[in-house]
Amino acid sequence: MRSIRIMVSVGAAVGVALCWPGAGTASAATDVPKGFLIYERADRPRPVVTVDGRPRWRVVNSAHGILWVNPCQDAGLGTKGRIAVRRAWLEAPAAAQMEEVALYRDVSAARKAMTDLRAALRRCAKIDDGAGDGRDVRWTGTPARIGDEALQVAMQAYHGTRPTIHGQRAVVARKGSAVFLYAHTDETSRAPSPADFRRHASDAVRMARLVCALDDVCR
């Protein structure tokens, strides 16, 4: 069994019109426009994690940073051929929520990112959490019918056969040359269930339509 210390640091990891403002220009193909993400809009859905007071979303536009859904904590996962990434995240007490849209140079590069994620899920399906208390972290990926391809990804800590505190749930999808994810992590201590992915799947379906407004993504 591999031994990896799981560290979740969001800051480090860091009906819509068919023609988004900026689409059809040279810059739109190499950047995700400001205001494009679902969670940076004024009418954003309510967070799935519990926050104290008013939610404060942070937004970063950069092609750098580790993929947040990353079973092996591989700094290179999903980065080959990636030309732009826009992320919105919310940090709450013992929890976080993330939206990420990444653009790739072509469909093949985006498809490779999904292939590599599936390989990482197999390679690091069960890893020691590094705390020295006998806990392990288990990752699973289930295909979903969103966009061109998608995965429902679950990470859950276990002590033997019993789920214990700390988990992550995500939907990662590809449409054309874009890969996008919706995820949250919190102190849940139960096994994954279909309800855990419902909101993330709904947001991913919405984004699968939105990204086709960007130049060359769905050509």
GUMIPA-284270 format. One line per field, with one value per residue: residue in one letter; x, y, z of N, C-alpha, C in turn. Coordinates in steps of 0.2 Angstrom, whole numbers, always signed. Layout:
residues N
residu = (a, ...);
n.px = (X, ...);
n.py = (Y, ...);
n.pz = (Z, ...);
ca.px = (X, ...);
ca.py = (Y, ...);
ca.pz = (Z, ...);
c.px = (X, ...);
c.py = (Y, ...);
c.pz = (Z, ...);
This chain:
residues 219
residu = (m, r, s, i, r, i, m, v, s, v, g, a, a, v, g, v, a, l, c, w, p, g, a, g, t, a, s, a, a, t, d, v, p, k, g, f, l, i, y, e, r, a, d, r, p, r, p, v, v, t, v, d, g, r, p, r, w, r, v, v, n, s, a, h, g, i, l, w, v, n, p, c, q, d, a, g, l, g, t, k, g, r, i, a, v, r, r, a, w, l, e, a, p, a, a, a, q, m, e, e, v, a, l, y, r, d, v, s, a, a, r, k, a, m, t, d, l, r, a, a, l, r, r, c, a, k, i, d, d, g, a, g, d, g, r, d, v, r, w, t, g, t, p, a, r, i, g, d, e, a, l, q, v, a, m, q, a, y, h, g, t, r, p, t, i, h, g, q, r, a, v, v, a, r, k, g, s, a, v, f, l, y, a, h, t, d, e, t, s, r, a, p, s, p, a, d, f, r, r, h, a, s, d, a, v, r, m, a, r, l, v, c, a, l, d, d, v, c, r);
n.px = (+4, +3, +10, +4, +3, -12, -16, -26, -28, -36, -33, -19, -21, -24, -148, -141, -135, -130, -119, -106, -100, -86, -83, -78, -67, -49, -44, -53, -51, -40, -42, -52, -66, -69, -82, -87, -88, -100, -100, -96, -105, -118, -131, -127, -129, -133, -120, -114, -108, -107, -106, -100, -109, -110, -106, -90, -83, -68, -59, -48, -38, -28, -16, -9, -6, -11, -21, -37, -45, -36, -30, -17, -9, -2, +8, +8, -3, -16, -10, -3, -4, -13, -20, -27, -35, -48, -53, -65, -67, -73, -70, -73, -77, -67, -70, -72, -76, -76, -75, -70, -64, -55, -46, -39, -26, -31, -44, -38, -29, -37, -44, -34, -31, -42, -41, -29, -33, -42, -33, -25, -34, -36, -23, -20, -30, -32, -24, -12, -15, -5, -5, -2, -11, -17, -27, -34, -35, -48, -51, -63, -70, -84, -91, -101, -115, -112, -108, -95, -88, -87, -84, -89, -82, -76, -68, -64, -60, -55, -56, -50, -64, -73, -80, -73, -69, -67, -69, -71, -80, -84, -88, -81, -79, -79, -80, -78, -63, -62, -61, -69, -73, -83, -83, -82, -75, -76, -80, -86, -91, -96, -100, -99, -113, -126, -133, -124, -118, -127, -129, -117, -117, -127, -123, -112, -118, -124, -113, -107, -115, -112, -98, -97, -99, -87, -73, -68, -69, -79, -79);
n.py = (-6, +11, +25, +41, +57, +65, +81, +95, +109, +122, +135, +134, +124, +129, +145, +152, +165, +160, +165, +170, +185, +190, +179, +172, +180, +181, +180, +173, +160, +156, +159, +159, +168, +182, +181, +170, +158, +147, +149, +162, +171, +182, +176, +164, +147, +140, +136, +119, +116, +120, +136, +150, +164, +175, +168, +168, +169, +165, +169, +164, +166, +156, +146, +138, +127, +114, +100, +99, +88, +74, +60, +54, +65, +71, +83, +85, +80, +81, +93, +93, +101, +110, +126, +136, +140, +143, +146, +145, +146, +141, +143, +136, +132, +118, +113, +114, +121, +119, +125, +122, +126, +121, +124, +116, +113, +106, +93, +81, +83, +86, +75, +66, +71, +66, +53, +51, +54, +44, +33, +37, +36, +22, +18, +24, +19, +15, +21, +24, +36, +43, +47, +39, +31, +20, +23, +24, +30, +30, +30, +32, +30, +33, +31, +44, +51, +65, +78, +75, +65, +59, +58, +53, +56, +50, +52, +45, +44, +29, +18, +3, -6, +4, +19, +35, +51, +64, +67, +68, +74, +74, +79, +77, +82, +82, +92, +93, +102, +106, +104, +101, +104, +100, +101, +96, +96, +89, +85, +73, +57, +46, +33, +35, +41, +41, +54, +63, +68, +74, +89, +93, +86, +92, +105, +103, +98, +110, +118, +110, +114, +128, +130, +128, +140, +146, +149, +137, +126, +116, +112);
n.pz = (+0, -4, +4, +8, +13, +15, +10, +10, +3, -2, -7, -11, -21, -28, -90, -102, -113, -130, -135, -127, -119, -127, -134, -150, -152, -153, -140, -132, -135, -128, -115, -100, -99, -88, -76, -81, -74, -65, -51, -49, -52, -49, -47, -41, -36, -20, -8, -6, +5, +23, +29, +39, +41, +27, +11, +4, -10, -19, -34, -46, -61, -70, -78, -70, -56, -45, -50, -42, -39, -36, -34, -32, -28, -38, -46, -59, -65, -77, -82, -95, -110, -106, -107, -101, -85, -75, -58, -45, -28, -11, +5, +21, +38, +41, +29, +11, -6, -23, -40, -56, -72, -86, -100, -115, -127, -137, -142, -140, -130, -119, -118, -114, -102, -94, -96, -89, -76, -73, -73, -62, -52, -52, -48, -36, -28, -15, -1, +12, +25, +31, +44, +54, +62, +57, +48, +31, +15, +2, -15, -27, -44, -54, -70, -78, -86, -94, -104, -115, -109, -92, -74, -58, -43, -28, -13, +2, +20, +29, +43, +45, +40, +42, +38, +41, +48, +36, +19, +1, -13, -30, -47, -62, -78, -96, -111, -127, -129, -116, -99, -84, -67, -52, -35, -17, -1, +15, +33, +33, +38, +32, +20, +3, -7, -19, -18, -14, -25, -33, -34, -39, -51, -58, -59, -67, -79, -83, -86, -96, -107, -107, -110, -124, -129, -130, -140, -152, -143, -143, -156);
ca.px = (+0, +7, +9, +4, -1, -17, -16, -31, -27, -39, -29, -13, -23, -28, -151, -136, -134, -126, -113, -103, -96, -79, -83, -77, -61, -44, -42, -57, -49, -34, -43, -59, -68, -71, -89, -90, -90, -106, -100, -94, -111, -122, -136, -124, -132, -131, -115, -116, -104, -110, -102, -102, -110, -111, -101, -85, -80, -62, -58, -41, -37, -21, -15, -5, -9, -12, -28, -39, -46, -30, -29, -10, -6, +3, +8, +8, -9, -20, -7, -1, -8, -18, -18, -30, -39, -52, -56, -68, -67, -75, -67, -77, -74, -66, -74, -71, -80, -72, -77, -64, -64, -49, -45, -34, -25, -36, -48, -34, -26, -42, -46, -28, -32, -47, -38, -24, -37, -44, -27, -23, -39, -34, -16, -20, -37, -31, -17, -12, -16, +1, -6, +1, -16, -21, -32, -32, -40, -50, -54, -67, -73, -89, -93, -107, -117, -112, -104, -92, -86, -87, -83, -91, -76, -77, -63, -66, -56, -58, -52, -53, -70, -78, -79, -71, -69, -64, -71, -72, -85, -83, -89, -76, -82, -75, -84, -73, -57, -63, -62, -72, -75, -87, -81, -82, -72, -78, -78, -91, -89, -100, -98, -102, -120, -128, -135, -118, -115, -132, -128, -111, -119, -132, -118, -108, -122, -125, -106, -106, -118, -109, -91, -97, -99, -80, -70, -65, -70, -84, -78);
ca.py = (+0, +17, +30, +48, +62, +69, +88, +98, +116, +125, +141, +132, +120, +132, +147, +157, +166, +155, +168, +173, +190, +189, +173, +174, +184, +177, +179, +168, +153, +154, +161, +158, +175, +184, +181, +164, +152, +147, +152, +169, +174, +185, +172, +157, +142, +140, +131, +113, +115, +125, +142, +155, +170, +176, +164, +173, +165, +168, +167, +164, +164, +154, +139, +134, +125, +107, +98, +98, +81, +72, +54, +53, +71, +72, +90, +85, +77, +86, +99, +93, +104, +114, +133, +141, +138, +148, +142, +148, +141, +143, +140, +136, +129, +111, +111, +118, +119, +121, +125, +124, +125, +121, +124, +113, +115, +102, +88, +75, +84, +86, +68, +63, +73, +62, +46, +51, +54, +37, +29, +39, +33, +15, +18, +26, +18, +14, +24, +26, +43, +46, +50, +34, +29, +15, +25, +24, +35, +26, +34, +28, +34, +30, +35, +48, +54, +72, +81, +69, +60, +62, +54, +54, +54, +50, +50, +44, +40, +23, +15, -3, -6, +9, +26, +39, +58, +67, +65, +73, +72, +78, +77, +79, +81, +85, +93, +95, +103, +109, +99, +105, +100, +103, +97, +99, +92, +91, +81, +68, +51, +40, +30, +39, +39, +45, +60, +67, +70, +77, +96, +94, +84, +97, +111, +100, +98, +117, +120, +107, +119, +135, +130, +128, +147, +148, +148, +131, +121, +111, +112);
ca.pz = (+0, -4, +10, +6, +18, +11, +12, +6, +3, -8, -10, -15, -27, -34, -97, -104, -120, -133, -137, -121, -121, -129, -139, -157, -152, -152, -133, -129, -136, -124, -108, -98, -97, -81, -75, -84, -69, -62, -44, -48, -55, -44, -45, -40, -32, -13, -7, -3, +12, +28, +30, +44, +38, +20, +8, +1, -16, -22, -41, -49, -68, -71, -81, -66, -50, -46, -51, -35, -38, -37, -30, -30, -27, -43, -48, -66, -67, -80, -84, -101, -115, -103, -108, -96, -80, -70, -52, -40, -22, -5, +11, +26, +44, +40, +22, +5, -12, -29, -47, -60, -79, -89, -107, -117, -134, -142, -139, -138, -124, -114, -117, -111, -95, -91, -96, -84, -70, -72, -71, -55, -47, -51, -45, -29, -25, -7, +1, +19, +25, +33, +51, +58, +66, +54, +43, +24, +11, -3, -20, -32, -49, -58, -76, -78, -93, -94, -109, -119, -104, -85, -68, -51, -40, -21, -8, +9, +24, +32, +48, +44, +36, +45, +36, +47, +46, +30, +13, -5, -18, -36, -53, -67, -85, -102, -117, -132, -127, -110, -93, -78, -61, -46, -29, -11, +4, +22, +38, +33, +40, +30, +14, -3, -9, -25, -17, -13, -32, -37, -36, -43, -58, -61, -61, -73, -85, -85, -89, -103, -112, -107, -113, -131, -131, -131, -147, -153, -137, -146, -164);
c.px = (+4, +5, +9, +0, -5, -17, -21, -31, -30, -35, -23, -15, -26, -27, -146, -136, -129, -119, -111, -99, -88, -78, -82, -71, -55, -42, -47, -55, -43, -36, -50, -61, -70, -79, -92, -92, -97, -106, -97, -99, -115, -128, -133, -129, -129, -125, -118, -113, -107, -104, -105, -103, -111, -105, -97, -81, -74, -61, -51, -41, -30, -21, -11, -9, -11, -20, -31, -42, -40, -28, -22, -6, +0, +2, +7, +1, -14, -17, -5, -6, -13, -16, -22, -34, -42, -55, -60, -69, -70, -72, -72, -74, -73, -70, -71, -75, -76, -76, -71, -65, -57, -49, -39, -32, -29, -39, -44, -31, -31, -44, -40, -29, -37, -44, -33, -27, -39, -39, -25, -28, -38, -27, -16, -27, -37, -24, -18, -12, -10, +0, -3, -4, -20, -26, -29, -37, -41, -53, -58, -69, -78, -91, -100, -108, -118, -107, -102, -90, -86, -86, -86, -86, -78, -70, -66, -61, -59, -53, -54, -58, -75, -76, -78, -70, -65, -66, -71, -76, -84, -86, -84, -78, -78, -81, -79, -66, -57, -64, -64, -74, -79, -85, -82, -78, -75, -77, -83, -88, -93, -98, -102, -109, -122, -130, -129, -116, -121, -131, -122, -113, -123, -127, -114, -112, -123, -118, -105, -110, -114, -102, -92, -98, -92, -77, -67, -66, -74, -84, -78);
c.py = (+6, +21, +37, +52, +66, +76, +92, +106, +120, +131, +139, +128, +124, +131, +153, +159, +162, +158, +172, +179, +189, +183, +176, +179, +179, +175, +174, +161, +151, +157, +159, +165, +176, +184, +174, +159, +153, +151, +159, +174, +177, +180, +164, +153, +143, +135, +125, +112, +121, +130, +146, +161, +170, +172, +169, +168, +169, +165, +169, +162, +163, +147, +135, +132, +117, +105, +96, +91, +76, +66, +53, +59, +72, +79, +90, +83, +83, +92, +99, +96, +109, +122, +138, +137, +143, +144, +147, +143, +145, +139, +141, +132, +121, +109, +116, +116, +122, +120, +126, +122, +126, +120, +120, +115, +112, +97, +83, +76, +84, +79, +64, +65, +68, +55, +45, +51, +47, +32, +31, +36, +25, +14, +19, +25, +17, +16, +25, +34, +47, +48, +45, +30, +23, +17, +25, +28, +31, +31, +29, +33, +30, +34, +38, +51, +61, +74, +75, +63, +63, +56, +57, +51, +55, +48, +50, +41, +35, +21, +8, -3, +0, +16, +31, +46, +60, +64, +70, +70, +76, +75, +81, +77, +84, +86, +96, +96, +106, +103, +103, +101, +104, +98, +100, +93, +94, +85, +75, +61, +45, +39, +35, +37, +43, +52, +65, +70, +74, +84, +97, +91, +89, +103, +109, +100, +105, +119, +117, +111, +125, +135, +130, +135, +150, +145, +141, +125, +115, +110, +104);
c.pz = (+0, +2, +7, +11, +14, +14, +7, +7, -3, -11, -14, -21, -32, -41, -98, -111, -124, -135, -131, -123, -122, -133, -146, -157, -151, -144, -130, -130, -131, -117, -106, -96, -90, -81, -78, -80, -66, -55, -44, -51, -49, -42, -44, -35, -25, -12, -5, +4, +16, +29, +36, +41, +31, +16, +4, -4, -18, -29, -43, -56, -69, -74, -76, -60, -51, -46, -44, -34, -41, -33, -27, -28, -32, -46, -55, -69, -71, -83, -92, -106, -112, -104, -104, -91, -76, -64, -48, -34, -16, +0, +17, +32, +42, +34, +17, -1, -18, -35, -51, -67, -82, -96, -110, -124, -139, -138, -136, -131, -118, -113, -113, -103, -91, -91, -90, -77, -68, -70, -64, -50, -46, -47, -38, -26, -17, -5, +9, +20, +28, +41, +56, +63, +63, +49, +36, +21, +4, -8, -25, -38, -53, -64, -75, -85, -93, -99, -113, -115, -97, -80, -62, -47, -32, -18, -1, +14, +28, +38, +48, +39, +38, +42, +42, +44, +40, +24, +7, -10, -24, -42, -58, -74, -90, -107, -121, -129, -120, -105, -87, -73, -56, -40, -23, -6, +11, +27, +38, +35, +38, +22, +8, -5, -15, -24, -16, -20, -36, -39, -40, -50, -61, -63, -67, -79, -88, -89, -95, -108, -113, -111, -121, -134, -132, -137, -147, -148, -140, -153, -166);
